[in-house]
Amino acid sequence: AAAAAMVLAELSAVADAEVRGPAVEGCVLNVSFLLHRREERRFHGVVERFATGHRDRVELLLTGPLPCYSFTEGRV
């Protein structure tokens, strides 16, 4: 849980917004991040540095870019 809080803080600093997703079996954290395309390389760099520096404790799975459905109101 401590590693999840750390990665969330680091990635949130790069993103414009974040939304927690539903619980996923075997995962401590499921989050969608909204960011400008110009920040995509920086975001990936943060993910890679964190994953490399904490590989003994965490495994990160990064998907996207995806449509921003998690950041809309109402049903899509």
C-alpha angles and dihedrals in degrees: 000000000000092000090049091054091049095051091044091054093047095047094042089058089063098039129076092221142352134205126194113233129212120293114278119202110252094015127106094196135025112182137161117210127202116209142152117263089243088064095049096095092047091049092051089049092055090049092050094047092048093046092049094046095047103031091126090063110025144037116203125203115197121190130175166336087246133170111280096244091134089065099052128090122235129017122321 
